[in-house]
Amino acid sequence: MNDITNPSGNKRERWGEILRFAIVGTTAVAIQYAVYLVMIHLAHTGVNVANTMAYLVSFLFNFVASTRYTFKVKATAGRGLAFAFCHVVNYLLQLLMLNLFVEWGVGKTWAPLPMFAVCVPVNFLLVRYFLKQERLQNPFYIFRIKREERWVAIGSLLYGVLANMLVICAYWLDLSQITDNYRKVVIRVFHISGYDPISYLVLTNWSAGYNIYRHPLLAFFMWIPCQINQGLMALTGVNCDMAVMAVILTFCCVYSAVFLFRILREIIGLAQTDATLLTALLFSFGYTMVVTSVPDHFCLSMFMLILTLYVAGKKMNAKHMYTKWQTVLFFIITAGISLNNGIKVFLANLFVNGKKFWKPSNLLLAVIVPSAVIWIAARWEWKTLERPNYIARQMQKKVKAEHDKEKIYKAFCDTTKLTDSTQIAKAVDGIIKKKIRAKYIRDHKKAWNLHKGKPIDKSEFGSWTDISTPRDSSLVENIFGEPIQLHQDYVLKDVLVNRPVLVQYRWVWNYVVEGVVALLFLVGIWCGRKNRYMWLVMSFFGFDMFIHFVLGFGLNEVYIMSPHWLFAIPIAMAYLAQRVETTRLRVPLRVLTLLLTLYLLVWNAVLYIDYML
């Protein structure tokens, strides 16, 4: 306990911190309680929304006062995230305590008081531990922006803000409304490629809205942002889900750029100029640009995968082990966002730990147990949260079918001369079968059925495969084409609605650009072929190619999933840049990379802006 309560300093300093914490904490609690009462009695919100909004106001005051006055440390991004982490834990504990005390009969007005009595001491221990730790001991120090990264961070921040503002401006009038049929509005209005606007729905009215087996924990990760949006709606009368999602996406955009830059600088050892150029190249790609502004999970996945590669690379360089708890933590977050990405965390453990990956303790505790836990959690989530909705939908379909049958029966009886009830029932069944057959034929002519490809089988997972979509043209147009430079025709159309599976460029120079990028990628792989880290990155890329290109998972719209692997291209090119660093080819390669980046940035931005406007 002494390590927690006193990571540094003597008793006098400790008591001084406790006194200052009490002053700041009392003020923060008073602020939180006052805002809570305003939200409960004047805004008439529920206790959870009221406490969320009150907590946010209190949090802002608390961070400034805690760093400058209580613990007298510099307010950095790392400490800010550590402070935020402590308060996320404290916030969840507060919600638990608040609801428990309300359930036990304490009135809404007084329930926060015993809640504070439990949570404040816990919060002191957590906050002091993280804020007073030295930089290398603070796990959130990784988010500190270093001096040489500032321009990368500023550039990616502007990039993310502008991309998200483009989407917000395009859809704000329709999606900022607070309405009972919000789901219908979102599904009708929002169309950017094949991306699903489910996050807007989850942020508006929380539910396990994502496909639970593919995104088992993503809805839970969105719970606190949903509470924030609920509070903003209560305060402003406007649905702020787009703004809340934009903040999340911009954060992921900035730190995807920063961690890629660090991979190129700290792990591969590139010069700052080359690392900056290759980082910019990734964000000039078409679907990197799109994914940083759409309410789907892919930007979150890209951020977590690049972070996983960075941590793995640092461990490989330092010859440190990927510990079990680190593997489990990365797996829960990464697989929680998208289940197939969890495999890549295990690949990182394998490449970092080498033969020790196969130790029974590592396999059991770092691989088998977390995989089983997340699968059991997904099954529980489906049975508890989704199955009741599924049953309700089936009942609605059954009721509608019975209603339609009654209408057909009544209409038939009004026009037929038959009097025998058996003959009438038989005739009505024949009419219903014809309608079902006609609907089946119509549905199979629609894009969502016509373009999905033939699966290996119709099992739960076999139905996700595709053995009929052509591989060679998909490789050219949808794997190395559309993700890098948007097609001029059918820009950001949905293959399940109004886009062919394969679209060709109008101009030959589009294919020349694609060929140059692919060639640089392949040459980079060859240059880094003896590097273990290079093969870790390629194992990530290879896994995606296996599930998409070989098995055909999502092959008909594989370009929307490209942020899962696009970062492999600049990382591979980094080994080429490293190889020519001391040769005459250094400047020509930089010029070529710069020209590619500028061309792709302009080409994709023009098409994206034109589509949105």
C-alpha positions as CSV (number, residue, x, y, z in Angstrom):
1,M,0.0,0.0,0.0
2,N,2.9,2.3,0.7
3,D,3.9,2.2,-3.0
4,I,0.5,3.4,-3.9
5,T,0.0,6.1,-1.3
6,N,3.7,7.3,-1.4
7,P,5.5,6.7,-4.7
8,S,7.8,9.6,-3.8
9,G,8.2,12.1,-1.0
10,N,8.2,12.2,2.8
11,K,5.4,12.2,5.4
12,R,5.1,16.0,5.6
13,E,4.7,16.2,1.8
14,R,2.1,13.4,1.9
15,W,0.0,15.2,4.5
16,G,0.3,18.4,2.6
17,E,-1.0,16.6,-0.5
18,I,-3.8,15.1,1.5
19,L,-4.8,18.5,2.8
20,R,-4.7,20.1,-0.6
21,F,-6.5,17.1,-2.2
22,A,-9.2,17.6,0.5
23,I,-9.6,21.3,-0.5
24,V,-9.7,20.6,-4.2
25,G,-11.8,17.5,-3.8
26,T,-14.3,19.3,-1.6
27,T,-14.6,22.1,-4.1
28,A,-14.9,19.6,-7.0
29,V,-17.6,17.6,-5.1
30,A,-19.5,20.8,-4.4
31,I,-19.3,21.7,-8.1
32,Q,-20.4,18.2,-9.1
33,Y,-23.3,18.2,-6.6
34,A,-24.5,21.6,-7.6
35,V,-24.6,20.7,-11.3
36,Y,-26.2,17.4,-10.4
37,L,-29.0,19.2,-8.5
38,V,-29.5,21.6,-11.4
39,M,-29.8,18.7,-13.8
40,I,-32.2,16.7,-11.6
41,H,-34.5,19.5,-10.5
42,L,-34.3,22.1,-13.4
43,A,-33.4,20.0,-16.5
44,H,-35.4,17.0,-15.1
45,T,-32.9,14.4,-16.4
46,G,-32.3,10.9,-14.9
47,V,-29.7,10.3,-12.3
48,N,-27.2,8.8,-14.6
49,V,-27.3,11.6,-17.2
50,A,-27.3,14.2,-14.4
51,N,-24.2,12.6,-12.7
52,T,-22.4,12.4,-16.1
53,M,-22.8,16.0,-16.9
54,A,-21.9,17.1,-13.4
55,Y,-18.9,14.8,-13.4
56,L,-17.6,16.4,-16.7
57,V,-17.8,19.9,-15.3
58,S,-16.1,18.8,-12.0
59,F,-13.5,16.9,-14.0
60,L,-12.2,19.9,-15.9
61,F,-11.8,21.9,-12.7
62,N,-10.3,18.9,-10.9
63,F,-7.5,18.2,-13.4
64,V,-6.2,21.8,-13.5
65,A,-6.4,22.1,-9.7
66,S,-4.8,18.7,-9.1
67,T,-1.8,19.2,-11.3
68,R,-1.1,22.8,-10.4
69,Y,-2.1,22.9,-6.8
70,T,-2.6,19.5,-5.2
71,F,0.4,17.5,-6.5
72,K,2.3,20.4,-8.2
73,V,3.2,18.5,-11.4
74,K,3.3,19.6,-15.0
75,A,0.0,19.1,-16.9
76,T,1.0,16.9,-19.8
77,A,-1.0,14.8,-22.2
78,G,0.3,11.6,-20.5
79,R,-0.8,12.9,-17.1
80,G,-4.1,14.1,-18.6
81,L,-4.9,10.7,-20.0
82,A,-3.8,9.0,-16.7
83,F,-6.1,11.5,-14.8
84,A,-8.9,10.7,-17.2
85,F,-8.4,7.0,-16.7
86,C,-8.6,7.4,-12.9
87,H,-11.8,9.3,-13.3
88,V,-13.3,6.8,-15.7
89,V,-12.8,4.2,-13.0
90,N,-14.1,6.6,-10.4
91,Y,-17.1,7.5,-12.6
92,L,-18.1,3.9,-13.1
93,L,-17.7,3.3,-9.3
94,Q,-19.8,6.4,-8.7
95,L,-22.6,5.1,-11.0
96,L,-22.5,1.7,-9.3
97,M,-22.7,3.3,-5.8
98,L,-25.3,5.9,-6.8
99,N,-27.7,3.3,-8.3
100,L,-27.1,1.0,-5.3
101,F,-28.0,3.7,-2.8
102,V,-31.0,4.8,-4.8
103,E,-32.0,1.1,-5.0
104,W,-31.6,0.8,-1.2
105,G,-34.1,3.6,-0.6
106,V,-31.9,6.7,-0.4
107,G,-33.6,9.7,-2.1
108,K,-32.1,11.0,-5.4
109,T,-31.2,14.3,-3.7
110,W,-29.2,12.6,-0.9
111,A,-27.8,9.5,-2.7
112,P,-24.6,11.2,-3.9
113,L,-23.4,11.9,-0.4
114,P,-22.7,8.3,0.7
115,M,-21.5,7.7,-2.9
116,F,-18.8,10.5,-2.4
117,A,-17.8,8.9,0.9
118,V,-16.9,5.7,-0.8
119,C,-15.4,7.0,-4.1
120,V,-13.4,10.0,-3.0
121,P,-10.7,8.0,-1.0
122,V,-10.4,5.5,-3.9
123,N,-10.0,8.4,-6.3
124,F,-7.2,10.0,-4.2
125,L,-5.2,6.8,-4.2
126,L,-5.5,6.3,-8.0
127,V,-4.9,10.0,-8.9
128,R,-1.8,10.3,-6.7
129,Y,-0.3,7.1,-7.9
130,F,-0.5,8.1,-11.6
131,L,0.2,11.8,-11.3
132,K,3.3,11.3,-9.1
133,Q,4.8,8.5,-11.1
134,E,8.0,9.1,-13.1
135,R,7.4,9.3,-16.8
136,L,8.6,5.7,-17.7
137,Q,6.4,4.2,-14.9
138,N,3.3,6.0,-16.0
139,P,1.6,3.8,-18.7
140,F,-0.2,6.9,-20.1
141,Y,3.1,8.7,-20.7
142,I,3.0,6.9,-24.1
143,F,0.4,9.5,-25.2
144,R,2.7,12.5,-24.5
145,I,3.5,14.4,-27.7
146,K,7.2,14.8,-28.1
147,R,8.9,17.9,-29.6
148,E,9.7,16.3,-33.0
149,E,6.1,14.9,-33.2
150,R,4.3,18.3,-32.8
151,W,4.0,19.1,-36.4
152,V,2.7,15.5,-37.1
153,A,0.2,15.9,-34.3
154,I,-0.9,19.4,-35.4
155,G,-1.2,18.3,-39.0
156,S,-3.2,15.2,-38.2
157,L,-5.4,17.2,-35.8
158,L,-6.3,19.7,-38.5
159,Y,-6.8,16.7,-40.9
160,G,-9.2,14.9,-38.5
161,V,-11.1,18.1,-37.6
162,L,-11.6,19.1,-41.3
163,A,-12.7,15.6,-42.3
164,N,-15.2,15.4,-39.5
165,M,-16.5,18.9,-40.1
166,L,-17.1,17.8,-43.7
167,V,-19.4,15.0,-42.5
168,I,-21.0,17.0,-39.8
169,C,-21.9,19.9,-42.2
170,A,-23.3,17.4,-44.7
171,Y,-25.6,15.6,-42.3
172,W,-26.2,18.0,-39.3
173,L,-29.6,19.3,-40.3
174,D,-31.0,15.8,-40.5
175,L,-29.1,13.9,-37.8
176,S,-29.0,16.6,-35.1
177,Q,-32.8,16.2,-34.5
178,I,-34.2,14.5,-31.4
179,T,-36.9,12.3,-32.7
180,D,-38.6,9.0,-31.9
181,N,-37.8,7.5,-35.3
182,Y,-34.2,8.5,-35.3
183,R,-33.1,5.1,-36.5
184,K,-35.2,5.4,-39.7
185,V,-33.8,8.9,-40.3
186,V,-30.2,7.8,-39.9
187,I,-30.6,4.7,-42.2
188,R,-32.4,6.8,-44.8
189,V,-30.1,9.8,-44.8
190,F,-26.5,8.5,-44.1
191,H,-24.7,7.0,-47.0
192,I,-20.9,7.0,-47.3
193,S,-19.7,3.9,-49.1
194,G,-20.7,0.7,-47.1
195,Y,-20.0,2.2,-43.7
196,D,-22.7,1.6,-41.1
197,P,-23.9,4.6,-39.0
198,I,-24.6,2.3,-36.0
199,S,-22.4,4.4,-33.7
200,Y,-24.8,7.4,-34.1
201,L,-27.6,5.1,-33.0
202,V,-25.7,3.7,-30.0
203,L,-24.6,7.2,-29.0
204,T,-28.2,8.4,-29.1
205,N,-30.0,5.6,-27.4
206,W,-27.6,3.0,-26.0
207,S,-28.1,-0.6,-27.1
208,A,-25.9,-3.5,-28.2
209,G,-26.5,-2.3,-31.8
210,Y,-23.4,-3.7,-33.4
211,N,-23.0,-7.2,-34.6
212,I,-22.1,-8.8,-31.3
213,Y,-19.9,-11.6,-32.6
214,R,-17.8,-9.3,-34.7
215,H,-17.7,-6.3,-32.3
216,P,-18.4,-7.9,-28.9
217,L,-17.5,-5.0,-26.6
218,L,-17.8,-2.0,-28.8
219,A,-21.2,-1.0,-27.5
220,F,-19.9,-1.0,-24.0
221,F,-16.9,1.2,-25.0
222,M,-19.5,3.6,-26.3
223,W,-21.6,3.7,-23.1
224,I,-19.8,6.7,-21.4
225,P,-19.9,8.7,-24.7
226,C,-23.6,7.9,-24.9
227,Q,-24.1,9.2,-21.4
228,I,-22.3,12.4,-22.4
229,N,-24.5,12.8,-25.5
230,Q,-27.6,12.2,-23.4
231,G,-26.5,15.1,-21.1
232,L,-25.7,17.3,-24.0
233,M,-29.1,16.6,-25.5
234,A,-30.8,17.5,-22.2
235,L,-28.8,20.8,-22.0
236,T,-29.0,21.9,-25.7
237,G,-32.1,20.2,-27.1
238,V,-29.9,19.0,-30.0
239,N,-28.6,15.5,-30.7
240,C,-24.8,15.9,-30.5
241,D,-23.9,12.3,-31.4
242,M,-22.0,13.5,-34.5
243,A,-19.9,15.9,-32.5
244,V,-19.2,13.2,-29.8
245,M,-18.2,10.7,-32.5
246,A,-16.1,13.3,-34.2
247,V,-14.0,13.8,-31.0
248,I,-13.4,10.0,-30.7
249,L,-12.4,9.8,-34.4
250,T,-10.1,12.8,-34.3
251,F,-8.4,11.4,-31.2
252,C,-7.8,8.1,-33.0
253,C,-6.7,10.0,-36.2
254,V,-4.1,12.0,-34.3
255,Y,-2.6,9.1,-32.3
256,S,-2.6,6.8,-35.3
257,A,-0.4,9.4,-37.0
258,V,1.8,9.9,-34.0
259,F,2.3,6.2,-33.3
260,L,3.1,5.4,-37.0
261,F,5.6,8.3,-36.9
262,R,7.2,6.7,-33.8
263,I,7.3,3.3,-35.5
264,L,9.2,4.8,-38.4
265,R,11.5,6.9,-36.2
266,E,12.1,4.8,-33.0
267,I,11.8,1.2,-34.3
268,I,12.9,1.3,-37.9
269,G,15.3,4.3,-37.4
270,L,14.3,6.6,-40.3
271,A,15.3,10.2,-40.5
272,Q,12.6,12.6,-39.4
273,T,11.9,13.9,-42.9
274,D,11.3,10.3,-44.3
275,A,9.2,9.4,-41.3
276,T,7.0,12.5,-41.8
277,L,6.6,11.9,-45.5
278,L,5.6,8.3,-45.0
279,T,3.1,9.2,-42.2
280,A,1.6,11.8,-44.5
281,L,1.4,9.2,-47.3
282,L,-0.8,6.9,-45.2
283,F,-3.2,9.8,-44.6
284,S,-3.3,10.7,-48.3
285,F,-4.8,7.3,-49.0
286,G,-8.5,7.5,-50.0
287,Y,-10.0,5.2,-47.3
288,T,-7.7,6.5,-44.6
289,M,-9.3,9.9,-45.3
290,V,-12.8,8.5,-45.3
291,V,-12.5,6.3,-42.2
292,T,-11.3,9.1,-40.0
293,S,-14.7,10.8,-40.4
294,V,-17.3,8.0,-40.6
295,P,-19.2,6.5,-37.5
296,D,-17.9,3.0,-37.9
297,H,-15.3,1.0,-36.0
298,F,-12.5,1.1,-38.5
299,C,-10.7,4.2,-37.3
300,L,-10.7,2.8,-33.8
301,S,-9.3,-0.4,-35.1
302,M,-6.5,1.3,-37.1
303,F,-5.5,3.3,-34.0
304,M,-5.3,0.2,-31.8
305,L,-3.5,-1.9,-34.4
306,I,-0.8,0.8,-34.9
307,L,-0.5,1.2,-31.2
308,T,-0.1,-2.6,-30.8
309,L,2.7,-2.6,-33.4
310,Y,4.4,0.3,-31.7
311,V,4.4,-1.4,-28.3
312,A,5.5,-4.7,-29.8
313,G,8.4,-2.9,-31.7
314,K,9.6,-1.2,-28.6
315,K,9.6,-4.5,-26.7
316,M,11.5,-6.2,-29.5
317,N,14.2,-3.5,-29.6
318,A,14.5,-3.5,-25.8
319,K,14.4,-7.4,-25.8
320,H,11.5,-7.3,-23.3
321,M,8.7,-9.8,-23.0
322,Y,5.1,-9.1,-23.9
323,T,3.6,-9.8,-20.5
324,K,0.4,-11.8,-20.0
325,W,-1.5,-8.8,-18.6
326,Q,-0.4,-6.6,-21.4
327,T,-1.5,-9.2,-24.0
328,V,-4.9,-9.6,-22.3
329,L,-5.4,-5.8,-22.0
330,F,-4.6,-5.2,-25.7
331,F,-6.7,-8.3,-26.7
332,I,-9.8,-7.1,-24.8
333,I,-9.7,-3.6,-26.3
334,T,-8.7,-4.6,-29.8
335,A,-10.8,-7.7,-30.1
336,G,-13.6,-5.9,-28.3
337,I,-13.7,-3.4,-31.1
338,S,-13.4,-6.1,-33.9
339,L,-13.0,-9.7,-32.9
340,N,-10.7,-10.7,-35.8
341,N,-8.2,-8.0,-34.8
342,G,-7.6,-9.9,-31.6
343,I,-5.6,-12.5,-33.6
344,K,-3.1,-9.8,-34.3
345,V,-2.5,-9.2,-30.6
346,F,-1.6,-12.9,-30.3
347,L,0.7,-12.5,-33.4
348,A,2.4,-9.6,-31.6
349,N,2.9,-11.8,-28.5
350,L,4.3,-14.6,-30.7
351,F,6.9,-12.3,-32.5
352,V,8.0,-10.5,-29.4
353,N,8.2,-13.6,-27.1
354,G,9.4,-16.1,-29.7
355,K,9.5,-19.6,-28.4
356,K,8.2,-18.5,-25.0
357,F,4.9,-17.8,-26.7
358,W,4.3,-21.6,-26.6
359,K,4.8,-22.0,-22.9
360,P,1.7,-23.5,-21.4
361,S,1.2,-20.6,-18.9
362,N,1.4,-18.0,-21.7
363,L,-1.0,-20.0,-24.0
364,L,-3.4,-20.6,-21.2
365,L,-3.5,-17.2,-19.5
366,A,-2.7,-14.8,-22.4
367,V,-4.5,-16.6,-25.3
368,I,-7.0,-19.3,-24.3
369,V,-8.6,-17.7,-21.2
370,P,-9.1,-14.2,-22.7
371,S,-10.5,-15.8,-26.0
372,A,-12.9,-17.9,-24.0
373,V,-13.9,-15.0,-21.8
374,I,-14.7,-12.7,-24.7
375,W,-16.6,-15.4,-26.5
376,I,-18.6,-16.3,-23.4
377,A,-19.2,-12.5,-22.9
378,A,-20.4,-12.2,-26.5
379,R,-22.8,-15.2,-26.0
380,W,-24.1,-13.6,-22.8
381,E,-24.5,-10.3,-24.5
382,W,-26.5,-11.8,-27.3
383,K,-28.8,-13.8,-25.0
384,T,-29.3,-10.9,-22.6
385,L,-29.4,-7.9,-24.8
386,E,-30.1,-8.9,-28.4
387,R,-32.1,-12.1,-28.2
388,P,-35.2,-10.3,-26.7
389,N,-35.1,-7.9,-29.6
390,Y,-34.7,-10.7,-32.0
391,I,-37.7,-12.5,-30.6
392,A,-39.7,-9.3,-30.7
393,R,-38.8,-8.8,-34.4
394,Q,-39.8,-12.3,-35.2
395,M,-43.1,-11.8,-33.4
396,Q,-43.7,-8.6,-35.3
397,K,-43.0,-10.4,-38.6
398,K,-45.4,-13.2,-37.5
399,V,-48.2,-10.7,-36.6
400,K,-47.7,-8.8,-39.9
401,A,-47.8,-12.1,-41.8
402,E,-51.1,-13.0,-40.1
403,H,-52.5,-9.6,-40.8
404,D,-51.5,-9.8,-44.5
405,K,-53.0,-13.2,-44.7
406,E,-56.3,-11.9,-43.3
407,K,-56.3,-9.1,-45.8
408,I,-55.7,-11.5,-48.7
409,Y,-58.4,-13.8,-47.4
410,K,-61.0,-11.0,-47.1
411,A,-60.1,-9.7,-50.5
412,F,-60.4,-13.1,-52.1
413,C,-63.7,-13.9,-50.4
414,D,-65.1,-10.6,-51.7
415,T,-64.4,-11.6,-55.3
416,T,-64.6,-15.4,-55.5
417,K,-67.7,-17.6,-56.1
418,L,-66.2,-20.4,-54.1
419,T,-68.2,-21.4,-51.0
420,D,-66.2,-24.4,-49.7
421,S,-63.9,-23.2,-46.9
422,T,-61.2,-25.8,-47.8
423,Q,-61.0,-24.6,-51.4
424,I,-60.9,-21.0,-50.3
425,A,-58.1,-21.7,-47.8
426,K,-56.2,-23.6,-50.5
427,A,-56.6,-20.8,-53.0
428,V,-55.4,-18.2,-50.4
429,D,-52.4,-20.3,-49.6
430,G,-51.6,-20.4,-53.3
431,I,-51.8,-16.6,-53.6
432,I,-49.5,-16.2,-50.6
433,K,-46.9,-18.6,-52.0
434,K,-46.9,-16.7,-55.3
435,K,-46.3,-13.4,-53.4
436,I,-43.5,-15.0,-51.5
437,R,-41.9,-16.4,-54.7
438,A,-42.3,-13.0,-56.4
439,K,-40.6,-11.3,-53.4
440,Y,-37.8,-13.9,-53.5
441,I,-37.2,-13.2,-57.2
442,R,-37.2,-9.4,-56.6
443,D,-34.8,-9.6,-53.7
444,H,-32.3,-11.7,-55.6
445,K,-32.2,-9.1,-58.3
446,K,-31.2,-6.4,-55.8
447,A,-27.6,-5.4,-55.2
448,W,-27.5,-6.5,-51.5
449,N,-28.2,-10.0,-52.7
450,L,-26.7,-10.0,-56.1
451,H,-23.3,-8.7,-55.1
452,K,-22.7,-10.6,-51.9
453,G,-21.0,-13.6,-53.6
454,K,-21.5,-17.3,-53.1
455,P,-20.4,-18.5,-49.6
456,I,-18.6,-21.8,-48.8
457,D,-21.7,-22.9,-46.9
458,K,-24.6,-21.4,-45.0
459,S,-23.3,-22.0,-41.5
460,E,-22.9,-19.1,-39.1
461,F,-19.3,-18.3,-40.1
462,G,-19.3,-20.0,-43.5
463,S,-22.0,-17.5,-44.7
464,W,-19.4,-14.7,-44.3
465,T,-17.1,-16.2,-47.0
466,D,-17.2,-15.6,-50.8
467,I,-15.9,-18.0,-53.4
468,S,-17.4,-16.4,-56.5
469,T,-16.1,-12.9,-56.6
470,P,-13.1,-12.8,-59.0
471,R,-9.8,-12.5,-57.2
472,D,-7.5,-10.9,-59.8
473,S,-9.7,-7.9,-60.6
474,S,-10.5,-7.5,-56.9
475,L,-6.8,-7.3,-56.1
476,V,-6.3,-4.5,-58.7
477,E,-9.5,-2.5,-58.1
478,N,-10.6,-3.2,-54.5
479,I,-7.4,-4.1,-52.5
480,F,-4.7,-1.9,-54.1
481,G,-7.0,0.4,-56.1
482,E,-9.9,2.0,-54.2
483,P,-8.3,2.1,-50.8
484,I,-5.4,4.2,-52.1
485,Q,-7.1,6.4,-54.7
486,L,-10.9,6.6,-54.9
487,H,-12.5,5.6,-58.2
488,Q,-13.8,8.6,-60.1
489,D,-17.0,6.7,-61.0
490,Y,-19.4,5.5,-58.3
491,V,-17.5,7.6,-55.7
492,L,-18.3,6.3,-52.2
493,K,-21.4,4.4,-53.4
494,D,-22.5,1.3,-51.5
495,V,-21.9,-2.0,-53.3
496,L,-25.1,-3.4,-51.5
497,V,-27.2,-0.5,-52.9
498,N,-25.9,1.3,-56.0
499,R,-22.3,0.3,-56.9
500,P,-21.0,-2.6,-59.0
501,V,-18.6,-4.9,-57.2
502,L,-15.8,-3.9,-59.5
503,V,-15.2,-0.4,-60.8
504,Q,-12.4,0.6,-63.2
505,Y,-10.5,3.9,-63.4
506,R,-11.1,6.1,-66.5
507,W,-7.4,6.9,-66.9
508,V,-4.3,4.7,-67.4
509,W,-2.3,7.0,-65.1
510,N,-4.5,5.9,-62.1
511,Y,-3.2,2.4,-62.7
512,V,0.4,3.7,-63.1
513,V,0.1,5.4,-59.6
514,E,-1.3,2.2,-58.1
515,G,1.5,0.2,-59.7
516,V,4.1,2.6,-58.3
517,V,2.7,2.3,-54.8
518,A,2.4,-1.5,-55.1
519,L,6.0,-1.7,-56.4
520,L,7.4,0.4,-53.6
521,F,5.5,-1.8,-51.2
522,L,7.0,-5.0,-52.6
523,V,10.5,-3.6,-52.8
524,G,10.2,-2.4,-49.2
525,I,9.2,-5.9,-48.1
526,W,12.3,-7.3,-49.9
527,C,14.5,-4.7,-48.3
528,G,13.2,-5.6,-44.9
529,R,13.0,-9.4,-45.4
530,K,15.6,-10.1,-42.8
531,N,14.0,-8.0,-40.1
532,R,11.8,-9.7,-37.5
533,Y,9.7,-6.6,-37.0
534,M,9.0,-6.4,-40.7
535,W,7.6,-9.9,-40.6
536,L,5.4,-9.0,-37.6
537,V,3.9,-6.2,-39.7
538,M,3.5,-8.5,-42.7
539,S,1.8,-11.1,-40.4
540,F,-0.9,-8.5,-39.7
541,F,-1.2,-7.8,-43.5
542,G,-1.1,-11.5,-44.3
543,F,-3.9,-12.3,-41.9
544,D,-6.2,-9.7,-43.5
545,M,-5.3,-11.0,-47.0
546,F,-6.1,-14.6,-45.8
547,I,-9.6,-13.8,-44.5
548,H,-10.5,-11.3,-47.3
549,F,-8.6,-12.5,-50.4
550,V,-8.5,-16.3,-49.7
551,L,-11.7,-16.9,-47.7
552,G,-13.5,-13.9,-49.3
553,F,-14.8,-12.3,-46.1
554,G,-16.2,-9.0,-47.2
555,L,-14.3,-9.3,-50.6
556,N,-17.1,-7.5,-52.5
557,E,-16.5,-4.3,-50.4
558,V,-13.0,-5.1,-49.1
559,Y,-11.9,-1.5,-49.6
560,I,-13.9,-0.3,-46.6
561,M,-11.9,-2.6,-44.4
562,S,-8.5,-1.4,-45.8
563,P,-7.6,0.7,-42.8
564,H,-6.9,-2.6,-41.0
565,W,-3.8,-3.0,-43.2
566,L,-3.0,0.2,-45.2
567,F,-0.4,1.2,-42.6
568,A,1.7,-1.8,-43.7
569,I,2.5,0.0,-47.0
570,P,4.4,3.0,-45.5
571,I,6.0,0.7,-42.9
572,A,7.4,-1.5,-45.7
573,M,8.5,1.5,-47.7
574,A,10.4,2.6,-44.6
575,Y,12.8,-0.3,-45.1
576,L,13.4,0.9,-48.7
577,A,14.1,4.4,-47.5
578,Q,16.4,3.0,-44.8
579,R,18.3,1.0,-47.5
580,V,18.9,4.0,-49.8
581,E,19.5,6.5,-46.9
582,T,23.3,6.8,-47.7
583,T,23.0,6.5,-51.5
584,R,22.1,8.8,-54.4
585,L,18.6,7.4,-54.5
586,R,17.7,9.0,-51.2
587,V,16.6,12.4,-52.7
588,P,14.7,10.8,-55.7
589,L,12.8,8.5,-53.4
590,R,11.8,11.4,-51.1
591,V,10.7,13.4,-54.1
592,L,8.7,10.4,-55.4
593,T,7.1,9.9,-52.0
594,L,6.2,13.6,-51.8
595,L,4.7,13.7,-55.2
596,L,2.6,10.6,-54.5
597,T,1.4,12.1,-51.3
598,L,0.4,15.4,-52.8
599,Y,-1.3,13.8,-55.8
600,L,-3.3,11.3,-53.6
601,L,-4.2,14.0,-51.1
602,V,-5.6,16.3,-53.8
603,W,-7.2,13.5,-55.8
604,N,-9.0,11.9,-52.9
605,A,-9.9,15.2,-51.1
606,V,-11.5,16.6,-54.3
607,L,-13.6,13.5,-54.8
608,Y,-14.6,13.2,-51.1
609,I,-15.5,16.9,-50.8
610,D,-17.5,16.8,-54.1
611,Y,-19.4,13.7,-52.8
612,M,-20.2,15.3,-49.5
613,L,-21.3,18.6,-51.0
